Each structure stands twice: as structure tokens, then as C-alpha cells.
Amino acid sequence: MLPDKRISILKASLKLFVSQGMHTVTMAQIAKEANVGIGTIYKHFKDKEAIMQQIWIEQKKWEAEFVFHNYTEEGSIEERFRRLWGKVIRYFIENPLEFQFSYLFAASPILTKEIHDIAMKDFLVFNKLFQEGIDKNLFKPISAHHLRLFTFSSINGWLLWAMDEKIIFSDQKIDLFLDMAWDSIKK
């Protein structure tokens, strides 16, 4: 069975966008990397912006499948925080291209509010967890949405630094970072 050409285009584009930037990559480069014709790209996508938007949606879907696999709402808020954010960290460690894409392009104006709403719908579990903590007076006085964004930004920054410094990731290092992330938002 032949691989899905649409997925091949997305994965090739992901690699090229991360390594060269979206604006410098040509459709011909994407076609070559994906081993498809340029016409095949235009059959699936209007332009590079549409490719980028679909990468974001697919990448967040893949991430959500990893993070929420076998997730239950059992345990304390801190235990669930550590379990969920630990899985986010491990996903990005195991998927460095997706991490780089997320880091480089999450704030791009090409990823409109509508695209973010589609891509991030599964991650509202984090907002629910943070709201539960707010309701129990566990967290600093900021919205659940902003707690999620702060924690995500902290994780992104730490992972970027750690990868750049060639830090070897271990369970102990991840636990230490989760301690710091928790401590930064709790009252």
C-alpha cells in the first residue's frame, strides 16, 4: 500500500519549514522531499499557508493522542498536572521536529484563531485542570487559559535550552522541571 501522499507532503513540509523557514521553502522543494509532483501538492493544499495550518492541526492531533493516551482524571491536581505535562515533555523529546515547529510557528499569524481552536480543542483538558485548581485556591490569580499558556511557554523555553545545550534528558531532570513548573504557578 502506498503511503498517504497528503501525510508525506505534511511531513516533508514540516522538515523543510523547520530547517529553512516557511517563506524560503518552495513548492518544488516540498514536492522533491515528499517524492510527489507539484500538482499533487496543489491537489491537497491551496498554498504553503494552508500546508502550515494543516501541519499545526495534525501535529496537535498526534501530540494529543500521545499525551491523553490512557489519561484519567484520577489523582490530585498536582498528580494530574505532572502526568499531563510530563507526557507533553516526553512527546517533544521524542518528536524534535514537531517541537521545533511548535516553538517556531505557534505564534505565527498564519495560524489564525480558527486554526488554533481546531488544533487545540483536545488540550482544553489542561484548562479544566487549571480551573479546578483555581476553584480550590491552589494557583496564583490568573485565568486557567493563561496558566496553560505560561506553563506551555516555560516548557518550550526549557526544552529549547536543554536541546541546545545537549542536556541528556532523564526522568530525574524531567521531574525537577515539573517541580519548578508546579512551584511557579502554585500559591
Buried (B, 14 or more C-beta within 10 A) or exposed (E): EEEEBBEBBBBBBBBBBBEEEBEEBEBEBBBEBBEBEEEBBEEBBEEBBBBBBBBBBBBBBEBBEBBBEEEEEEEEBEEBBBBBBBBBBBBBBEBEBBBBBBBBBBEBEBBEEEBBEBBBEBBBBBBEBBBBBBEEEBBEEEEBEEBBBBBBEBBBEBBBEBBEEEEEBEEEBBEEBBEEBBEEBEE
